[in-house]
């Protein structure tokens, strides 16, 4: 139901990748049938009307608290975490050595095919959402210029599954001083400096999805 977005500031990404921001006016399916011969709910942002089936994700901007609206509020923490140790949530049980036999890159291309990477991204989305049951999670897609705290689960999962272009996901767990990244061209998550409690949950959730968690060699950090 789109009605819950009425009079709220939202950012809408359409299925073809266009992005629109504004105050939502929700229009009933009867309006669409009368005006456009489409019996479907829609949202009007200024002079743009977007039908429900044309919308990929809706991010509610107005629910972000003013005191946490500064897009730079995580900058120092992110900089420190990027310099620290990290773990990998992966389809493989350990890092593949540079001189390994086999055909790592061919296999990676196989798993990056759309029919396989989308279900894998959904697994990663569900790991993050389950972590969000225990901890506040702020997420940003692509630029880290805007953040959404505790996103709508369905919209978040769809956004992650449908990453395109230069988009990537960064999830910050500020209370735990931890961060998780996912790039659309990867088959793994990168988990930066989690405490034992969060890491234990990541391990358990990954195992439930048939995935593995291993620590990057210290010399690579």
C-alpha positions in Angstrom: 0.0 0.0 0.0 1.3 3.4 -1.0 -1.0 5.3 1.3 1.5 5.2 4.2 3.8 7.6 2.2 1.1 10.3 2.0 2.5 13.8 2.8 6.0 12.3 3.5 9.2 13.3 1.9 10.4 10.4 -0.2 13.0 9.4 -2.7 11.7 7.1 -5.4 13.8 5.0 -7.7 12.0 3.6 -10.7 12.6 0.2 -12.4 14.5 2.0 -15.2 16.8 3.7 -12.7 15.4 7.3 -12.6 15.3 9.0 -9.2 12.7 11.4 -8.0 12.4 13.2 -4.6 9.6 15.2 -3.1 6.5 15.3 -0.9 4.3 12.3 -1.8 0.6 12.7 -2.8 -0.8 9.2 -3.1 -3.4 8.7 -5.8 -6.0 5.9 -5.7 -6.2 3.2 -8.4 -9.5 4.8 -9.6 -7.6 8.0 -10.5 -5.2 6.1 -12.6 -8.0 4.3 -14.4 -9.9 7.5 -15.1 -6.9 9.6 -16.2 -4.4 7.1 -17.6 -6.5 3.9 -18.2 -4.4 2.1 -15.6 -6.2 0.8 -12.6 -3.2 1.1 -10.2 -2.2 3.2 -7.2 0.3 5.9 -8.0 2.3 8.7 -6.3 2.6 12.2 -7.5 5.8 14.2 -6.8 5.3 17.7 -8.0 4.2 17.2 -11.7 5.5 13.6 -12.0 3.1 10.7 -11.5 4.7 7.3 -10.8 2.6 4.1 -10.9 3.2 1.4 -8.3 4.5 -1.1 -10.9 7.0 1.4 -12.2 8.6 1.9 -8.7 11.6 -0.2 -7.7 12.2 1.4 -4.2 10.8 4.1 -2.0 13.0 5.7 0.7 11.2 7.7 3.3 13.5 10.7 3.9 11.3 12.5 6.4 11.6 9.9 9.1 15.3 10.6 9.5 15.7 12.5 12.7 17.1 16.0 12.2 20.0 15.4 14.6 21.2 12.5 12.5 20.6 14.1 9.1 24.2 15.2 8.6 25.5 13.0 5.8 29.0 13.4 7.2 28.2 12.0 10.7 29.8 8.7 10.1 32.9 10.0 8.2 35.4 9.6 11.0 34.2 6.2 12.0 34.1 4.9 8.4 37.7 6.2 7.8 38.9 4.4 10.9 37.1 1.2 10.1 38.5 1.1 6.5 42.0 1.1 8.0 41.2 -1.7 10.5 40.8 -5.5 10.3 37.9 -7.0 8.4 36.1 -10.3 7.8 34.6 -11.7 4.7 31.1 -13.4 4.3 31.6 -15.5 1.3 30.5 -18.4 -0.9 34.0 -19.8 -0.3 35.3 -21.1 3.0 38.6 -19.2 2.8 40.6 -16.9 0.6 41.8 -18.4 -2.7 45.7 -18.1 -2.9 47.1 -16.1 -5.8 48.9 -19.1 -7.0 46.1 -21.6 -6.6 45.3 -24.1 -9.3 41.7 -24.2 -10.7 39.8 -21.4 -12.4 38.7 -18.9 -9.8 37.9 -16.1 -12.2 35.8 -18.3 -14.5 33.8 -19.6 -11.5 33.4 -16.0 -10.2 31.9 -14.9 -13.5 29.5 -17.9 -13.3 28.3 -16.7 -9.9 28.0 -13.1 -11.0 25.5 -14.0 -13.7 22.1 -12.3 -13.0 20.3 -15.6 -12.3 22.8 -16.4 -9.5 23.9 -13.1 -8.1 20.3 -11.8 -7.4 19.5 -14.8 -5.1 22.9 -14.4 -3.4 22.2 -10.7 -2.8 18.8 -11.6 -1.2 20.7 -13.9 1.2 23.0 -11.0 2.1 20.0 -8.7 2.5 18.3 -11.1 4.9 21.5 -11.5 6.9 21.6 -7.7 7.3 17.9 -7.5 8.2 18.3 -10.1 10.8 21.2 -8.2 12.3 18.9 -5.2 12.3 16.6 -7.0 14.7 19.4 -6.6 17.3 21.1 -3.3 16.3 20.2 0.0 14.7 21.4 0.0 11.1 22.0 3.0 8.9 22.3 2.3 5.2 23.5 4.2 2.1 23.5 3.1 -1.5 26.3 4.5 -3.6 27.5 7.8 -2.3 27.2 7.9 1.5 25.6 11.3 1.0 22.3 10.2 2.4 21.4 7.7 5.1 18.4 5.8 6.1 18.2 4.3 9.6 16.3 1.0 10.0 15.0 0.9 6.5 11.8 -0.7 5.4 12.7 -4.4 5.1 11.0 -5.2 1.8 12.3 -2.0 0.1 15.8 -2.6 1.4 15.9 -6.2 0.2 14.6 -5.2 -3.3 17.1 -2.3 -3.5 20.0 -4.6 -2.6 18.9 -7.3 -5.0 18.6 -4.9 -7.9 21.8 -2.9 -7.5 22.9 -1.4 -10.8 25.3 1.1 -12.3 27.9 2.3 -9.7 25.7 1.5 -6.7 27.1 -0.2 -3.6 25.7 -0.8 -0.2 27.2 0.5 3.0 25.6 -0.5 6.3 26.8 1.2 9.5 26.2 -0.2 12.9 27.2 2.9 14.9 26.4 1.5 18.3 28.8 -1.4 17.6 31.4 0.6 15.8 31.1 -1.8 12.8 30.4 -1.5 9.1 29.4 -3.9 6.3 29.9 -3.2 2.6 28.6 -4.9 -0.5 29.7 -4.0 -4.0 27.5 -5.0 -6.9 30.4 -6.7 -8.7 31.3 -8.9 -5.7 30.1 -12.3 -4.5 30.9 -11.4 -0.8 30.2 -9.0 2.0 33.0 -7.2 3.8 32.5 -6.8 7.6 34.7 -4.2 9.2 35.9 -4.6 12.8 32.8 -6.3 14.4 32.8 -7.0 18.1 32.5 -10.6 19.2 28.7 -10.3 19.8 28.0 -9.0 16.3 30.5 -11.3 14.7 29.0 -14.4 16.4 25.6 -13.4 14.9 27.1 -12.9 11.5 28.7 -16.3 11.6 25.5 -18.0 12.7 23.4 -16.2 10.1 25.9 -16.9 7.3 26.0 -20.6 8.2 22.2 -20.7 8.0 22.4 -19.4 4.4 25.1 -21.9 3.4 27.8 -19.2 3.5 31.2 -18.9 5.2 33.0 -16.3 7.3 36.8 -15.9 7.2 39.2 -13.2 8.4 41.3 -11.4 5.9 45.1 -12.0 6.5 46.5 -9.4 8.8 49.1 -8.4 6.4 46.4 -7.3 3.9 44.9 -4.9 6.5 
